[in-house]
Amino acid sequence: MQQKEEIIFAIIVIVIVLVFLGILFLVMLGRHNLRKNFLLHENDRIKKEFEKTLLDTQLEIQEQTLNHVSREIHDNIGQILSLVRLQMNSMSSSPTEEEIANTDELLGKAIVDLRALSHSLNTNNIHENGFVESIKQVLSQFEKTGKFTTQFIVKDDDFIIPDDHGIILFRIVQEVLNNIVKHAEATTISISIEKNDGHSEIKIIDNGKGFDTGIIDRNGGGIGLKNMTDRAKVIGAKLSVNSQTQTGTTVTITL
């Protein structure tokens, strides 16, 4: 009788253990499914945020490009064509070789500038030329104004960035350059890409008047800096600013 009771007790214990393990399995399975659904939802949210940021960035680049084209046509190509018109109106019925050569030179410059503008109008410019070449073109435009001396150094030979990320990164650099033009009163701009502790670093350095970075800590740096920081996060990058009054500013983007 005692042996029978022991067997029944053992069976009850086994059943309880099995039921407990079953419940534990179901709980763990439920938590796994919840976590899986959360991760899927989070990935979907990040993907949508990235696509929105990418679209916003492309639209802003288009706007910047159109503004640049408008200024170039008005300030550069328009002036050249006006000079051509003046020269042609002042020519005699039998123009000299020098007059023809001068007019041809001006027209040639206008054609070159128009070609450059047509390239900048291409919204796939960053995809086609890559991030590095696109930055070179921007700095070349800065040089053409005669107001800036620029330098571009690439020390990271392995620097590669996906096209979609490159567009967002390009917009961040473009925004930094726009801030230099608007606020820094700088005359030199240097951009470098180098490797540091296994990460790629893009540094934008100017020799402008600088500012108190404590303002960033106290006020969050304003909308412009917040937008750049948020964009950097979207592509897994980090943005930092180092500046002092009268000594210039260094913006570092770490990938």
Rosetta blueprint (number, residue, H / E / L):
1 M L
2 Q H
3 Q H
4 K H
5 E H
6 E H
7 I H
8 I H
9 F H
10 A H
11 I H
12 I H
13 V H
14 I H
15 V H
16 I H
17 V H
18 L H
19 V H
20 F H
21 L H
22 G H
23 I H
24 L H
25 F H
26 L H
27 V H
28 M H
29 L H
30 G H
31 R H
32 H H
33 N H
34 L H
35 R H
36 K H
37 N H
38 F H
39 L H
40 L H
41 H H
42 E H
43 N H
44 D H
45 R H
46 I H
47 K H
48 K H
49 E H
50 F H
51 E H
52 K H
53 T H
54 L H
55 L H
56 D H
57 T H
58 Q H
59 L H
60 E H
61 I H
62 Q H
63 E H
64 Q H
65 T H
66 L H
67 N H
68 H H
69 V H
70 S H
71 R H
72 E H
73 I H
74 H H
75 D H
76 N H
77 I H
78 G H
79 Q H
80 I H
81 L H
82 S H
83 L H
84 V H
85 R H
86 L H
87 Q H
88 M H
89 N H
90 S H
91 M L
92 S L
93 S L
94 S L
95 P L
96 T L
97 E H
98 E H
99 E H
100 I H
101 A H
102 N H
103 T H
104 D H
105 E H
106 L H
107 L H
108 G H
109 K H
110 A H
111 I H
112 V H
113 D H
114 L H
115 R H
116 A H
117 L H
118 S H
119 H H
120 S H
121 L H
122 N L
123 T L
124 N L
125 N H
126 I H
127 H H
128 E H
129 N H
130 G H
131 F H
132 V H
133 E H
134 S H
135 I H
136 K H
137 Q H
138 V H
139 L H
140 S H
141 Q H
142 F H
143 E H
144 K H
145 T L
146 G L
147 K L
148 F L
149 T E
150 T E
151 Q E
152 F E
153 I E
154 V E
155 K L
156 D L
157 D L
158 D L
159 F L
160 I L
161 I L
162 P L
163 D H
164 D H
165 H H
166 G H
167 I H
168 I H
169 L H
170 F H
171 R H
172 I H
173 V H
174 Q H
175 E H
176 V H
177 L H
178 N H
179 N H
180 I H
181 V H
182 K H
183 H H
184 A H
185 E L
186 A L
187 T L
188 T E
189 I E
190 S E
191 I E
192 S E
193 I E
194 E E
195 K E
196 N E
197 D L
198 G L
199 H E
200 S E
201 E E
202 I E
203 K E
204 I E
205 I E
206 D E
207 N L
208 G L
209 K L
210 G L
211 F L
212 D L
213 T L
214 G H
215 I H
216 I H
217 D H
218 R H
219 N H
220 G L
221 G L
222 G H
223 I H
224 G H
225 L H
226 K H
227 N H
228 M H
229 T H
230 D H
231 R H
232 A H
233 K H
234 V H
235 I L
236 G L
237 A L
238 K E
239 L E
240 S E
241 V E
242 N E
243 S E
244 Q E
245 T L
246 Q L
247 T L
248 G E
249 T E
250 T E
251 V E
252 T E
253 I E
254 T E
255 L L
